[in-house]
């Protein structure tokens, strides 16, 4: 089981009231919510291995070099401490202090926490999925990871609809029914359609339905671009013009949209811990941040 950790703690932050606070009054709604999410996921799905995948770099330079608008709108004007930082992500003021607490609690529990310099959590997930020898469940609220779905290898995305108690099971049949593509085809669909939330412009005038129709007609992105150069193809004049004018974007977008599968992962124990790695540190964290109930519920489920 691979957790898109930031996706989950953002959901916890906005889904759990900010009135959930530590004894000193600090909000811990994201911390508490994430722990409850993990408890429910382990309880319902009983994974053998569990990795909390992290964004060591939420906006890698190599992606920005290819598409400068990549996640540009998410960049904060100033770093949290007030020092100008062109690469600081805008995070709600009461969420950013909770992230180090989340990291400390996961470490004390012994849940593998993996982030790799110059890569996003998506890339860590993609690499673990590529190396897996058995079924993989990816827990994320990010549709970009639909590209990893592979029925033959047992890789599916579980997309939270309401907390993590109600998950949309995304397999190849669901993808074809919703978008008309399989996992790898989702990359082509996504880059043609664009994604404002990631700063991907897409091809002007080509939305999701048109992209799906073009992929159905021409097979893949290469087939579509070949059709642009074929006067006999059935592209409309406006489609041909817009695709032709977007060649520079289409040439680099696949590398930006496709998650990496060759990240240099650290050698860590990914087995689900049955007892905490550092009980004393965990108890101190639980007391300081008022997480006792959530921590003990998770420990109980892990022990089972």
Secondary structure by P-SEA (a helix, b strand, c coil): cccaaaaaaaaaaaaccccccccccccaaaaaaaaaaaaaaaaaccccbbbbccccccccaaaaaacccccccccccccccccccccccccccccccaaaaaaaaaaaaccbbbbbccccaaaaaaaaaaacccbbbbbccccccccccccccbbbbbcccccccccccccaaaaaacccccccaaaaaaaaaccccccccccccccaaaaaaaaaacccaaaaaaaaacccccccaaaaaaaaaaccccccccccccccccccccccccccccccccaaaaaaaaaaacaaaaaaaaaaaaac
